[in-house]
């Protein structure tokens, strides 16, 4: 699946001006209707499709929308000059999938719930060519906006917030930075903790950023001296990794600590070595870093409400998951995520089952693209891989891999039901966890320490002792175990975030930030 499903929406600060995303709107009167924003054009729009105004009226009549919903629908599209919010010519944009995971659809009609299946089908396509004249796509677009209106009515959100939930046009990066600094901290607490770094990076950009550093000839370590060191110290002083205004050519203790801060904040081993890995990070332009912060803060605006009690949060680009209980961080765990073309999907769910000694029920896409060609080359392929055919479905064999040490899922998997067939599991390929880039799987999430995860999710079931868990993992017989107190799971995609007051960055492993930047910034 090449389109990554996000659980977060992009949102603008309250405002309805054609010229600024942050112009204040104070009225909450549901009868208010925004004037048509003709300043949004195909040349500056966030998306590249526009609705026929008659299609909106036709939808209102067909769905028998009440006056309040109809007014809000008209106003929503007036504010964006009838630009599509949820689809562009290539398919659903991030916001569509994000909102699908966020909203409780209790107010939707039975027919509107079919929207989920339609979105799943669209997300599963590798390439699409959507037309604004396609009646089904128009219906999908308007149903999602209807759903958004219901959501805001439940949350008592303002009209301005509703109409700027989905970006409508591109703006200069400094305008969006100023807008982000005005967001409501109580409404967006995850954004609030990022405002300090945002202010700092806005200041770096306003002062012209920093000069690029030349590549170092070879890795430098503490105790060495080189003319290359002086400009590096100057660069580190700008962004605060280095505190002392030292211009010497000596690689001293302070520089080693600063280098390790850079390495740690970018997900690299803290070995104190100043090499091209560090130089490349330091040479990312200030404006690009500012854009990265804004992209991720937009995502953070629509993180689901954090539930009380236990929680598992996965950050795909960081290749790590965090396990918490309220405000307490219990443990972190390295993970392997989907490689490009098998991108790990983003969503939220509830971990409610553990499967010991699992079969691997091989997805149809893998059977079609990988297993069948391998079987054609080698008649003994299935036997060699401990696989068996259990039937056929829609012209393809149904294949599973037997439990055991050879199984691709390892000795245990953890289920949080979802429409993408994504779950946590063990792996026999332990060497993958030694790598910095850990995007190698077919889309599911491999755990470095599955035993620890099993002990955690089953700790409220005293009969599941460590010994019994070990026995079940090595029995070779599949066993399903219900989790007594299911644990919420949130899967995120953050390439910039704050952890205990420290700013961290990760590579844009699937290239989604690149797409977002092109759509968001002027």
C-alpha positions, -999 to 999 in steps of 0.1 A, spaced: 0 0 0 17 31 -12 -6 57 4 1 59 41 -29 62 63 -25 88 89 -44 92 122 -37 130 123 -54 158 104 -38 190 91 -56 220 106 -53 258 103 -57 282 131 -91 299 133 -95 323 104 -115 329 72 -95 357 55 -83 351 19 -50 366 29 -41 348 61 -47 315 77 -49 330 111 -74 359 108 -97 358 138 -133 348 136 -152 352 169 -188 342 160 -201 308 168 -236 315 154 -245 284 134 -265 306 110 -233 325 99 -221 316 64 -187 325 51 -185 345 19 -170 327 -11 -132 329 -10 -124 336 -47 -88 342 -37 -83 305 -38 -74 294 -73 -60 263 -91 -27 281 -90 -25 284 -52 -49 257 -39 -38 230 -16 -57 204 -37 -61 203 -74 -99 195 -78 -128 218 -75 -165 210 -70 -194 222 -91 -216 243 -68 -247 226 -81 -233 192 -68 -233 205 -32 -270 216 -35 -279 183 -51 -262 164 -22 -281 185 4 -314 176 -12 -306 139 -18 -294 134 18 -323 155 32 -299 175 54 -314 197 80 -309 235 77 -280 237 102 -259 209 84 -268 224 50 -257 258 60 -224 245 74 -218 225 43 -223 255 20 -202 277 43 -173 251 44 -170 250 6 -175 288 3 -145 293 26 -124 272 2 -140 284 -31 -154 249 -36 -120 232 -37 -121 195 -27 -110 190 9 -105 152 10 -94 141 -24 -70 153 -51 -64 139 -85 -42 112 -71 -67 99 -45 -75 105 -8 -52 131 9 -38 125 43 -67 142 61 -92 118 47 -76 87 62 -67 106 93 -103 116 100 -115 81 93 -95 68 122 -104 97 146 -141 101 144 -169 81 161 -194 76 134 -224 71 156 -244 99 139 -238 85 104 -265 68 84 -261 31 75 -253 41 39 -227 66 50 -208 39 69 -201 24 35 -177 54 32 -152 35 52 -150 6 28 -148 30 -1 -119 48 15 -101 15 22 -105 6 -15 -91 40 -26 -62 38 -2 -53 3 -14 -48 15 -50 -12 22 -60 -22 49 -85 -54 67 -92 -67 94 -116 -96 110 -99 -119 135 -118 -139 162 -102 -168 151 -124 -169 115 -111 -203 113 -91 -189 87 -67 -159 108 -58 -180 139 -54 -203 118 -30 -172 106 -11 -159 142 -7 -193 156 5 -199 126 29 -166 132 46 -174 169 51 -208 160 65 -190 137 89 -166 165 98 -195 188 106 -211 161 129 -177 158 146 -175 195 153 -210 196 166 -201 169 191 -169 187 201 -186 222 202 -159 234 179 -161 269 163 -171 276 127 -137 290 120 -119 258 132 -143 237 112 -137 256 80 -99 255 83 -95 220 95 -82 210 60 -58 233 43 -72 252 14 -42 271 -1 -5 274 1 12 301 22 47 314 29 64 294 56 68 324 80 31 332 77 22 296 87 48 298 116 31 329 130 -3 312 126 9 281 144 21 301 174 -15 314 179 -31 280 182 -51 271 213 -28 253 237 -56 237 256 -72 223 224 -39 212 210 -16 202 239 8 182 217 14 214 196 19 235 227 51 217 236 66 223 202 61 261 202 95 267 219 114 249 191 91 266 165 99 301 179 137 292 178 136 280 142 115 309 131 143 331 146 170 311 128 152 317 95 146 354 101 184 358 107 193 340 75 199 305 88 234 291 88 262 286 63 267 250 50 297 231 63 321 213 40 324 176 42 350 163 67 379 143 51 376 116 78 358 111 110 371 133 139 372 123 175 379 139 209 416 149 213 422 156 176 428 191 162 418 203 127 408 236 110 375 219 101 365 220 138 362 258 142 333 263 118 315 232 132 317 247 167 302 280 153 274 261 137 266 241 169 266 273 189 237 287 167 213 259 176 224 254 211 241 220 211 273 238 221 271 263 249 306 277 250 318 303 225 350 283 218 366 289 184 397 267 189 405 238 165 406 213 194 380 185 196 374 188 233 349 173 258 323 200 251 324 193 214 320 156 219 289 162 241 275 185 214 281 159 187 264 133 207 234 156 213 231 159 175 235 122 170 209 114 197 184 140 184 186 125 149 184 88 159 221 79 155 244 60 178 261 83 203 297 74 196 311 109 197 324 107 161 321 139 140 317 126 104 296 133 73 266 118 90 267 146 115 277 172 89 247 162 66 223 168 96 238 201 104 236 212 68 198 208 66 188 245 59 170 264 87 139 269 65 136 232 57 138 225 95 111 251 101 89 235 74 95 201 91 83 214 124 52 229 109 43 198 90 45 177 122 27 203 144 -1 202 119 -3 164 124 -1 168 161 -32 190 162 -54 159 156 -38 133 177 -66 113 193 -73 121 229 -49 102 251 -68 76 271 -62 71 308 -42 41 318 -21 20 296 -12 31 260 11 19 232 23 47 208 43 38 177 63 64 158 71 49 124 100 71 113 117 67 147 114 29 145 103 28 181 72 23 202 66 37 237 46 20 264 30 43 290 6 41 319 -8 76 324 21 100 328 46 72 335 68 59 307 71 22 313 94 12 285 105 18 249 111 -8 223 128 -9 189 107 -20 160 109 -28 123 82 -12 100 71 -17 65 95 -10 36 85 15 9 58 -1 -12 47 -20 19 44 11 40 31 5 76 -4 20 78 -12 46 104 -43 43 125 -55 37 161 -69 5 176 -71 -16 207 -48 -46 214 -71 -73 226 -56 -106 216 -22 -124 219 -16 -154 195 12 -177 206 29 -200 180 9 -183 152 3 -194 117 12 -168 92 -18 -164 70 -1 -149 39 -18 -118 24 -32 -122 -11 -9 -95 -24 22 -114 -12 8 -147 -26 3 -130 -60 35 -110 -62 60 -132 -44 48 -168 -36 33 -177 -70 64 -167 -89 86 -186 -64 64 -217 -68 68 -214 -106 106 -214 -102 108 -242 -76 81 -269 -72 93 -276 -36 92 -240 -25 62 -244 -2 76 -274 16 110 -257 20 93 -227 35 70 -248 58 39 -235 39 7 -251 30 -23 -244 7 -56 -245 26 -80 -236 -2 -86 -210 -29 -103 -176 -30 -110 -154 -60 -87 -174 -82 -57 -174 -58 -45 -202 -35 -49 -195 2 -15 -202 18 -3 -202 54 31 -208 70 32 -233 99 41 -223 134 77 -228 145 112 -212 144 110 -208 106 77 -187 108 80 -152 96 59 -140 126 82 -156 150 67 -171 182 39 -146 190 17 -119 175 -5 -92 190 -38 -82 174 -55 -49 174 -83 -55 148 -83 -31 119 -92 -32 82 -55 -32 71 -45 -65 87 -16 -48 106 -4 -62 139 27 -66 161 48 -97 159 80 -114 167 106 -121 140 134 -147 135 154 -119 117 169 -104 149 198 -87 130 175 -61 115 173 -44 149 210 -35 147 204 -12 117 196 25 119 170 23 91 146 -4 100 120 -3 72 120 -39 60 88 -56 67 57 -62 45 38 -37 66 33 -52 100 54 -42 130 81 -65 142 91 -62 179 126 -65 193 114 -79 226 81 -97 221 84 -115 254 83 -82 273 53 -71 253 35 -104 261 43 -100 298 30 -65 297 -4 -71 280 -10 -102 301 1 -89 335 -35 -86 346 -40 -123 341 -19 -139 369 -23 -174 354 -1 -162 325 33 -165 343 66 -160 326 70 -197 324 36 -203 308 43 -175 283 76 -191 273 59 -225 270 31 -212 248 56 -193 225 76 -225 220 48 -251 218 44 -251 180 6 -251 185 -13 -219 178 -32 -205 208 -53 -174 210 -55 -155 244 -79 -127 251 -63 -97 268 -82 -90 300 -77 -52 299 -72 -43 262 -46 -17 255 -51 13 231 -26 15 203 -18 47 184 4 45 153 19 79 143 42 94 117 63 121 132 96 132 117 100 160 144 88 158 180 97 167 215 106 142 242 113 153 277 120 188 265 145 177 238 138 181 201 142 150 179 142 145 141 138 113 120 141 106 83 110 110 62 111 72 55 81 71 32 85 106 17 52 119 30 67 151 43 79 159 8 44 156 -6 29 176 23 54 205 19 47 208 -18 10 211 -10 12 234 20 40 259 14 41 287 -12 
